């Protein structure tokens, strides 16, 4: 484990220098320190003057306290006024319901509580709730994908699945999409997405925010003949569906097949996964298998996408755009 005596001041100074180009793009939300820069111990996201420190190893109380003491002076120097802590051991997804208060404490470890705040990504405002859950409102590693969507959505019919707070849907709407539908199993995050739309002065009619199971909605939309020109798949690595479980490493092909069936000729599938145990090659095979299973074929090479400069050396996120004939 990284020693609590590590020179965190030098490490964070170097990290901030690496992110200078990201911050200069009117972006106040980004990854200030990635796990590849801490030996897998932790990461740190910056949301304006608020920091969110995520621990990926279970530390003793004394080790945790020593780490927090070590990082405070350099974070003060970087003008981070409040710090929240998230504990993300490998089994965090299974423990989220029973140990939520321990995994994601509502109160900061220092500084004044900030229940919610607005930060920007390339000038676009988003609402964040740093003390509310393990996920605070947006995933910084998907910023290049949101940028791609905004640049390519003009005139398209867009379906954004596993929408969370609708960052992709908002990007499509800002890019001039003809229509955008956002689907998620949580009413709370869809309402949060509507708040994000409002921050950009966009209409957010309830009919564009579809509550329910994504797999059920894919079947329902197919039955009623809806078709889309761009479909975004950003599922969790693991999810429970009643008595069933969904795992990206074995079930992504079936999801890609259901999605491909909804795409119009020439339509594009933006598919991604952050499952660290699923290789880029294996992920590509699953998507291709799903496309073929839907009786479709790809038209041209896949456009690969990856996280930005604030994720140096990252290999967890796999993403690409498949155009279907």
Buried (B, 14 or more C-beta within 10 A) or exposed (E): EBEBEBEBBEBBEEBBEBBEEBBEBEBBBBBBBBBBBBEEBBBBBBBBBBBBBBBBBEBEEEBBEBBBEBBBEBBEEBEBBBBBBBBBBEEBBEEBEEBEEEBBBBEBBBBEEBEBBBBBBBEBBBBBBBBBBBBBBBBBBBBBBBBBBBEBBEEBBBBBBBBBBBBBBBBBBBBEBEBBBBBBBEEEBBBBBBBBBEBBEBEBEEEBBBBEBBBEBBBEBBEEEBBBBBBBBBBBBBBEEEEEEBBBBEBBBBBBBBBBBBBBEEBBBBBBBBBBEBEBEBBBEBBBBBBBBBEBEBEEEBBEBBBBBBBBEBEBBBBBBBBBE
